Amino acid sequence: MRAMWSGAVSFGLVSVPIKLYSATTNHDIRFHQVHAADGGRIKYKRTCSIDGEEVDYADIVKGYETEDGELITLDDEDLDSLPVATGHEIDVVEFVPADQIDPLLFDKSYYLEPEAKAAKPYALLREALVQTDRMAVVKVALRQRETLALLRVRDKAIVLQTMLWPDEVREPDFDILETDVDLRPQELTMAASLVESLGADFDPADFHDDYRDAVVELIERKRTTGETRPAPVAEKRDEGPDSMTDLLSALQASVEAARSAAGGSGSGSSKPAASDTADEEPDEKPARSRSRSSSGGAKKAPARKPAARKKADDEDTGETRKRARKPA
């Protein structure tokens, strides 16, 4: 596992350095939306509901709509003014009886791993929670926002259980629950007998995700029967010049200008011209050509010099060598 956060648990004068790991993972099989005809991925654009135009990410701000229909927008400067919790301390507020915590308040679970030097205080906190049958109510800043959480024990590990704030739990508002229902003793006895007959010790290993197993079986069956096709690789479309294209255009213009200047001076050189170097280096091709190669297309060989230009370069170089050998 990979640690997602590090800090320390503080209770009283004791500090326990720890690392935080996610205690759960999602094994759901995720599907992509693809075009049935060619298998291409479906993409979505950010468009404005008023004018229908596509909106750049830099032009998007957060908006809050009030109950009376007023819109309030918040930009980056507004968000930067909010208090942000960045501490790496898990501060114990109080220790409460375990049976007083409503599981409805539970949110996400994380394992706490002690640093090597903190093995003893970690074990001390764990055993104290077990013996007293209590949980520690703590406050911790995760992802720059303070949240309420619990420290509880699972086997030999201490678990950080983040919690919902009390006002995030909805109360059941069903009028039918207020109706008086007449239950006869015989009915209660039979219901209790049914409960006892189905009584068992809970073992989560006895339960499986039948739907996921069926999906895996379906996918495997289609794969083994040949009902597959290669996943398409979409070529990058030309969506207008970008900064890289502009840079390459500027470099190409510079090469052509240098070549013109060298040709106008009339003096040869044994060193290849800048334009030749650019022609021989595949990395100097326009970005669009490179994107085709990376997307699965056949890679083109480096462009060769035209025969006429090469001959002229050779003659120019030979003339230069003759002048160099001629005595002054």
C-alpha positions as CSV (number, residue, x, y, z in Angstrom):
1,M,0.0,0.0,0.0
2,R,1.0,3.6,-0.6
3,A,0.8,6.2,2.2
4,M,-1.5,9.1,1.4
5,W,-0.8,11.3,4.4
6,S,1.7,11.4,7.3
7,G,1.4,13.2,10.7
8,A,1.0,12.4,14.3
9,V,-1.7,11.4,16.8
10,S,-1.6,13.6,19.8
11,F,-3.4,12.8,23.1
12,G,-2.3,14.5,26.3
13,L,1.5,14.8,26.2
14,V,1.9,11.7,24.0
15,S,2.5,12.1,20.3
16,V,2.5,9.1,17.9
17,P,4.0,9.6,14.5
18,I,2.0,7.7,11.9
19,K,1.3,7.2,8.2
20,L,-2.2,7.0,6.7
21,Y,-3.3,4.4,4.2
22,S,-6.7,3.9,2.6
23,A,-8.4,0.9,4.2
24,T,-10.7,0.1,1.3
25,T,-10.6,-0.3,-2.4
26,N,-13.3,-0.4,-5.1
27,H,-13.4,-3.6,-7.2
28,D,-16.3,-2.5,-9.5
29,I,-15.6,-3.2,-13.2
30,R,-15.6,0.1,-15.0
31,F,-16.9,0.4,-18.5
32,H,-16.1,3.1,-21.1
33,Q,-18.7,4.6,-23.3
34,V,-17.6,3.9,-26.9
35,H,-19.1,4.3,-30.4
36,A,-20.8,1.0,-31.4
37,A,-19.7,1.4,-35.0
38,D,-15.9,1.8,-34.6
39,G,-15.2,1.5,-30.8
40,G,-14.0,5.1,-30.5
41,R,-14.2,6.6,-27.0
42,I,-17.0,9.1,-26.4
43,K,-15.7,12.5,-25.2
44,Y,-17.6,15.4,-23.7
45,K,-17.0,19.1,-24.1
46,R,-17.6,21.9,-21.6
47,T,-20.3,24.0,-23.2
48,C,-22.3,27.0,-21.9
49,S,-26.0,26.3,-21.5
50,I,-26.8,29.9,-22.7
51,D,-24.9,30.3,-25.9
52,G,-23.9,26.7,-26.6
53,E,-20.2,27.7,-27.1
54,E,-17.3,25.6,-25.7
55,V,-15.7,27.1,-22.7
56,D,-12.0,27.0,-21.8
57,Y,-11.2,25.7,-18.4
58,A,-9.5,29.1,-17.5
59,D,-12.9,30.8,-18.0
60,I,-14.8,28.6,-15.6
61,V,-15.5,29.8,-12.0
62,K,-17.5,28.2,-9.2
63,G,-21.1,29.3,-8.9
64,Y,-23.7,29.0,-6.1
65,E,-27.4,29.5,-6.8
66,T,-29.5,30.7,-3.9
67,E,-33.1,29.4,-3.2
68,D,-34.6,32.6,-4.7
69,G,-32.7,32.2,-8.0
70,E,-29.7,34.5,-7.4
71,L,-26.3,33.4,-8.7
72,I,-23.1,34.0,-6.7
73,T,-19.8,33.3,-8.4
74,L,-16.5,32.6,-6.6
75,D,-13.2,33.0,-8.4
76,D,-9.7,31.8,-7.3
77,E,-9.1,35.0,-5.2
78,D,-12.3,34.4,-3.3
79,L,-11.4,30.7,-2.6
80,D,-7.9,31.7,-1.5
81,S,-9.4,33.9,1.2
82,L,-11.1,30.9,2.9
83,P,-9.5,29.3,5.9
84,V,-7.5,26.3,4.9
85,A,-6.4,23.6,7.4
86,T,-2.9,22.3,6.6
87,G,-1.8,20.8,9.9
88,H,-0.6,17.3,10.2
89,E,-1.8,16.6,13.7
90,I,-4.6,14.3,14.6
91,D,-5.8,15.9,17.8
92,V,-7.9,13.8,20.2
93,V,-10.8,15.8,21.5
94,E,-12.4,13.1,23.8
95,F,-12.8,9.4,24.4
96,V,-16.4,8.2,24.1
97,P,-18.1,4.8,24.6
98,A,-18.2,2.8,21.4
99,D,-21.9,2.1,21.7
100,Q,-22.7,5.8,21.5
101,I,-21.5,6.2,18.0
102,D,-24.2,5.8,15.3
103,P,-22.7,3.9,12.3
104,L,-24.7,6.2,10.1
105,L,-22.1,8.9,10.8
106,F,-19.3,6.7,9.4
107,D,-17.7,7.8,6.1
108,K,-14.3,6.6,4.9
109,S,-11.8,4.3,6.7
110,Y,-8.0,4.6,6.9
111,Y,-5.3,2.5,8.5
112,L,-2.8,4.2,10.8
113,E,0.8,2.7,10.6
114,P,3.2,3.8,13.3
115,E,6.7,5.0,12.6
116,A,9.4,2.5,13.8
117,K,10.2,4.7,16.9
118,A,6.5,5.0,17.8
119,A,5.6,1.3,18.0
120,K,5.2,1.4,21.8
121,P,3.0,4.5,22.2
122,Y,0.9,3.2,19.2
123,A,0.4,-0.1,21.0
124,L,-0.4,1.7,24.3
125,L,-3.1,3.8,22.6
126,R,-4.6,0.7,20.9
127,E,-4.8,-1.4,24.0
128,A,-6.2,1.5,26.1
129,L,-9.0,1.8,23.5
130,V,-9.7,-2.0,23.7
131,Q,-9.7,-2.2,27.5
132,T,-12.0,0.8,28.0
133,D,-14.2,-0.1,25.0
134,R,-14.0,3.5,23.8
135,M,-13.3,5.4,20.6
136,A,-11.3,8.6,20.3
137,V,-13.1,11.5,18.7
138,V,-10.5,13.5,16.8
139,K,-10.2,16.4,14.3
140,V,-7.9,16.0,11.3
141,A,-7.2,18.1,8.2
142,L,-7.3,15.9,5.1
143,R,-7.1,17.5,1.7
144,Q,-6.8,20.9,3.3
145,R,-10.1,20.7,5.0
146,E,-10.8,19.8,8.6
147,T,-13.0,16.9,9.3
148,L,-14.4,15.0,12.3
149,A,-13.2,11.5,12.7
150,L,-12.8,8.5,15.1
151,L,-10.0,6.3,16.1
152,R,-11.1,2.7,16.6
153,V,-9.3,-0.6,16.8
154,R,-9.5,-3.3,14.1
155,D,-7.4,-6.4,15.0
156,K,-4.0,-5.0,15.7
157,A,-4.4,-1.8,13.7
158,I,-5.9,1.6,14.7
159,V,-8.4,2.8,12.1
160,L,-9.1,6.4,11.4
161,Q,-12.8,6.6,10.6
162,T,-13.9,9.9,9.1
163,M,-17.4,11.0,10.0
164,L,-20.1,13.1,8.6
165,W,-21.0,16.3,10.4
166,P,-24.2,16.0,12.4
167,D,-26.1,18.3,10.1
168,E,-25.3,16.1,7.1
169,V,-27.4,13.2,8.5
170,R,-31.0,13.4,7.4
171,E,-33.8,12.4,9.8
172,P,-36.5,10.1,8.5
173,D,-39.7,12.1,8.0
174,F,-42.3,9.5,7.3
175,D,-45.8,10.1,8.7
176,I,-46.6,6.4,8.7
177,L,-44.0,5.8,11.4
178,E,-46.2,7.8,13.8
179,T,-49.2,5.5,13.3
180,D,-50.0,3.2,16.1
181,V,-49.7,-0.5,15.1
182,D,-51.3,-3.2,17.2
183,L,-48.9,-6.2,17.5
184,R,-50.2,-9.3,19.2
185,P,-47.9,-11.3,21.5
186,Q,-48.2,-14.4,19.3
187,E,-46.9,-12.4,16.3
188,L,-44.0,-11.1,18.3
189,T,-43.1,-14.6,19.4
190,M,-43.2,-16.0,15.9
191,A,-41.0,-13.1,14.6
192,A,-38.5,-13.6,17.3
193,S,-38.4,-17.3,16.6
194,L,-37.7,-16.7,12.9
195,V,-34.9,-14.3,13.9
196,E,-33.3,-16.9,16.1
197,S,-33.6,-19.7,13.5
198,L,-31.6,-17.5,11.1
199,G,-29.1,-16.4,13.7
200,A,-25.4,-16.8,12.9
201,D,-22.0,-15.2,13.5
202,F,-21.2,-12.7,10.8
203,D,-18.2,-13.6,8.6
204,P,-17.8,-11.2,5.6
205,A,-15.9,-13.9,3.7
206,D,-19.1,-15.9,3.3
207,F,-20.5,-13.2,1.0
208,H,-19.6,-12.5,-2.6
209,D,-20.5,-9.9,-5.3
210,D,-22.5,-12.1,-7.6
211,Y,-23.1,-9.3,-10.1
212,R,-19.4,-8.6,-10.5
213,D,-18.6,-12.3,-10.8
214,A,-21.3,-12.6,-13.6
215,V,-19.8,-9.6,-15.4
216,V,-16.3,-11.1,-15.2
217,E,-17.6,-14.4,-16.5
218,L,-19.4,-12.6,-19.4
219,I,-16.3,-10.7,-20.4
220,E,-14.1,-13.8,-20.3
221,R,-16.6,-15.8,-22.4
222,K,-16.7,-13.1,-25.1
223,R,-12.9,-13.0,-25.0
224,T,-12.4,-16.8,-25.4
225,T,-15.1,-17.0,-28.2
226,G,-13.3,-14.3,-30.3
227,E,-15.9,-11.6,-29.8
228,T,-13.2,-9.0,-29.5
229,R,-11.6,-6.4,-31.8
230,P,-8.5,-4.3,-31.4
231,A,-9.1,-1.1,-29.4
232,P,-8.8,1.8,-31.8
233,V,-6.2,4.5,-31.4
234,A,-7.6,7.9,-32.2
235,E,-5.4,10.2,-34.2
236,K,-4.8,13.7,-32.9
237,R,-6.8,16.1,-35.0
238,D,-5.5,19.4,-36.2
239,E,-7.3,21.8,-33.9
240,G,-5.3,24.9,-34.9
241,P,-1.8,26.1,-33.9
242,D,-0.6,25.6,-30.3
243,S,2.5,26.8,-28.5
244,M,4.5,23.8,-29.7
245,T,3.5,24.3,-33.3
246,D,4.3,28.0,-33.1
247,L,7.8,27.1,-31.7
248,L,8.5,24.7,-34.5
249,S,7.3,27.2,-37.1
250,A,9.7,29.8,-35.6
251,L,12.6,27.3,-35.6
252,Q,11.9,26.3,-39.2
253,A,11.8,30.0,-40.2
254,S,15.1,30.6,-38.4
255,V,16.7,27.6,-40.3
256,E,15.5,28.9,-43.6
257,A,16.8,32.4,-42.8
258,A,20.2,31.0,-41.8
259,R,20.4,29.0,-45.0
260,S,19.6,32.0,-47.1
261,A,22.2,34.0,-45.4
262,A,24.8,31.3,-45.9
263,G,23.9,31.0,-49.6
264,G,24.2,34.7,-50.2
265,S,27.7,35.0,-48.7
266,G,29.1,32.7,-51.4
267,S,31.5,31.0,-49.1
268,G,31.2,27.3,-48.6
269,S,31.7,25.3,-45.5
270,S,32.7,21.7,-44.7
271,K,30.1,21.7,-41.9
272,P,26.5,20.7,-43.0
273,A,24.1,23.6,-43.3
274,A,21.5,24.1,-40.6
275,S,18.8,23.1,-43.0
276,D,20.4,19.8,-43.6
277,T,20.6,19.1,-39.9
278,A,17.0,20.0,-39.6
279,D,16.1,17.6,-42.4
280,E,18.0,14.7,-40.9
281,E,16.7,15.1,-37.4
282,P,13.2,13.5,-37.0
283,D,12.7,15.4,-33.8
284,E,12.5,18.6,-35.7
285,K,9.4,17.5,-37.7
286,P,6.1,19.3,-37.1
287,A,4.2,18.1,-34.1
288,R,1.4,16.8,-36.2
289,S,3.6,14.3,-38.0
290,R,5.0,13.1,-34.7
291,S,1.5,12.6,-33.3
292,R,0.7,10.3,-36.2
293,S,3.7,8.2,-35.6
294,S,2.9,7.9,-31.9
295,S,-0.7,7.0,-32.6
296,G,0.2,3.8,-34.4
297,G,0.8,5.0,-38.0
298,A,3.9,4.0,-40.0
299,K,6.9,6.0,-39.0
300,K,8.4,7.9,-42.0
301,A,12.1,7.7,-42.7
302,P,14.1,11.0,-42.3
303,A,13.7,13.1,-45.4
304,R,16.7,13.0,-47.8
305,K,18.2,16.1,-49.4
306,P,17.1,16.8,-53.0
307,A,19.7,15.6,-55.5
308,A,20.1,19.1,-57.0
309,R,20.7,20.8,-53.7
310,K,23.2,18.0,-52.6
311,K,25.2,18.4,-55.8
312,A,25.4,22.2,-55.4
313,D,26.6,21.7,-51.8
314,D,29.3,19.2,-53.0
315,E,30.5,21.6,-55.7
316,D,30.6,24.5,-53.3
317,T,32.6,22.4,-50.8
318,G,35.1,21.3,-53.5
319,E,35.6,24.9,-54.6
320,T,36.3,25.9,-51.0
321,R,39.0,23.2,-50.7
322,K,40.7,24.3,-53.9
323,R,40.9,27.9,-52.6
324,A,42.3,26.7,-49.3
325,R,45.2,24.8,-51.0
326,K,46.1,27.7,-53.4
327,P,49.0,29.7,-52.1
328,A,48.3,33.3,-51.2
